Amino acid sequence: MQPVPAEFERDTAGTEAEWLARLPGACHGHALELGPSSARVGVDAGWLRLHWRVLPPRRIALLSMPRMAVAFRFDGVDAAGRERFMRRFDLQMQRGGG
């Protein structure tokens, strides 16, 4: 896994409702506080602050895929803590296909 920076942004697939449904499981028992288009997650002795906004759907021919931009900001979490948290977070947020 690449080192996890203290701040980064991702373009994610899915709707806000889907994101909110998966978020508690992805935080795997860490304290989670939801706000409008935002969340705060207790990680070790610090916090992960999440902010998201809905983006225009990605269109490929007649296919339209919803997406969001999600900003991640770790405060007071060292590199090892960021990597440990994001490894599990990313596994939980993956969408299945088939």
N, C-alpha and C positions, 0 to 999 in steps of 0.2 A: 504494500500500500504506500502511496505517495505521502509525504508529510502533510498534515492537515494544517493549513494556515489559520491564524486567529480570525480572519475575516475573508469571506468569499461569497459569490453569488452563483446560483444554478438556475437554469431553465429546466423546469420539471414538467412532465406530462401529466395530464389529469385535471380534474375540476377541483375547486376549493373544497367542496363537500367530500370528495374522495381523500384529499390531503388531510382534512380534519378527522376523518374516520380512521386513518392509518397512524396519525401522529401519536396518540397515547401509547400504542404498542411499540412504536419506534423509540419512544423515550424510556421504555423498559424499566418502569418503577421509579424513575427520577421524578422529582417534584416538577409538575407542569402547571403553568398559569397561562390561561388563554386571554387574549385581548382582541380588539378589532384588527383583523389582518396581521396578528402578531402573537407570539408566544414567548414565554421565558421558561427555561428548563434548568433546574439545578444540576450541575455537573461538578463532582468533587467539591472543592471549596469555592467554586465560582459559578458562572452562569453561561448559558447559551441563549442568545437573543435571536429570534427568528422574526422576520418581516416578509410578507409576501404580497404580491399583486397579480391580478389576473392579466394575462397577455392575450392579444388576438390569437385565435386558433391557428395552428399550422395547417395549411391546406396543401394536399397533394392530389391533383386531379379533382375528383368528387369527394375525396376523403377529407374530413375536417377533424383535427385532434385538438382538444382543449389543452392549454398549458398555462403555467404560472412562473413568475420569477420569484425565487426565494433567496433572501439575504441571510447569511449565517454570521454571527459575531460572538466569539467566545471572549468572556471577560474573566480573568483570574483562573484560567484552566491551562495547565502546562501542555506541552506537545504530546506527551504520552497519554494524558487524559483526553485530549481532543481525538487522537487516533483511536483509542479504545472506544469512546462514545460513538464516533462516526462509523466504525466498522459495523456495529450492531444496528445503528440507525439506518445505514444504507441497505443492509440486508432486509430490514422490515419494510422499508419504503419501496423496494423493488416491486414492479408489477409483473405478474405472470403472463405468459403468452402460450400459444400452442398451435 
